[in-house]
């Protein structure tokens, strides 16, 4: 029964892991933004880059 919920596309886990990495990278940049407000623009751009990179 559980097999019905598993993805049928072979690259699902590869795509899932790549998306998870984007989330982790963006979260790290967000933390850096909060800790280094004097470099806000750089970290804001990095967060946005990771956010767009995670879209299919």
VEXDREN-2710 file (C-alpha; in Angstrom, 1 decimal):
% VEXDREN-2710
k/r/px/py/pz
1/UNK/0.0/0.0/0.0
2/UNK/2.8/2.4/0.8
3/UNK/4.2/1.9/-2.7
4/UNK/1.3/3.9/-4.1
5/UNK/2.6/7.0/-2.4
6/UNK/6.2/6.7/-3.7
7/UNK/7.1/8.8/-6.7
8/UNK/7.1/7.1/-10.1
9/UNK/9.7/9.4/-11.6
10/UNK/13.2/8.0/-11.2
11/UNK/14.9/11.4/-10.5
12/UNK/12.6/12.3/-7.6
13/UNK/15.1/11.9/-4.9
14/UNK/17.8/13.6/-6.8
15/UNK/15.6/16.6/-7.4
16/UNK/14.4/16.5/-3.7
17/UNK/17.9/16.5/-2.4
18/UNK/18.9/19.4/-4.7
19/UNK/15.9/21.4/-3.5
20/UNK/16.8/20.6/0.1
21/UNK/20.3/21.9/-0.4
22/UNK/18.9/25.2/-1.8
23/UNK/16.8/25.5/1.4
24/UNK/19.7/24.9/3.6
25/UNK/22.0/27.3/1.7
26/UNK/19.3/30.0/1.8
27/UNK/18.8/29.5/5.5
28/UNK/22.5/29.8/6.1
29/UNK/22.6/33.1/4.1
30/UNK/19.6/34.4/6.1
31/UNK/21.5/33.7/9.3
32/UNK/24.5/35.5/7.9
33/UNK/22.2/38.4/6.9
34/UNK/20.9/38.7/10.4
35/UNK/24.3/38.4/12.0
36/UNK/26.0/40.9/9.6
37/UNK/23.5/43.7/8.9
38/UNK/26.3/45.8/7.5
39/UNK/26.5/43.4/4.5
40/UNK/22.7/43.1/4.2
41/UNK/22.6/43.6/0.4
42/UNK/25.1/40.9/-0.4
43/UNK/23.3/38.3/1.8
44/UNK/19.9/39.3/0.6
45/UNK/21.0/38.7/-2.9
46/UNK/22.4/35.3/-2.0
47/UNK/19.1/34.3/-0.3
48/UNK/17.2/35.3/-3.4
49/UNK/19.6/33.5/-5.7
50/UNK/19.1/30.3/-3.7
51/UNK/15.3/30.8/-3.6
52/UNK/15.2/31.0/-7.4
53/UNK/17.6/28.1/-7.8
54/UNK/15.2/25.9/-6.0
55/UNK/12.4/26.4/-8.4
56/UNK/11.9/23.8/-11.2
END
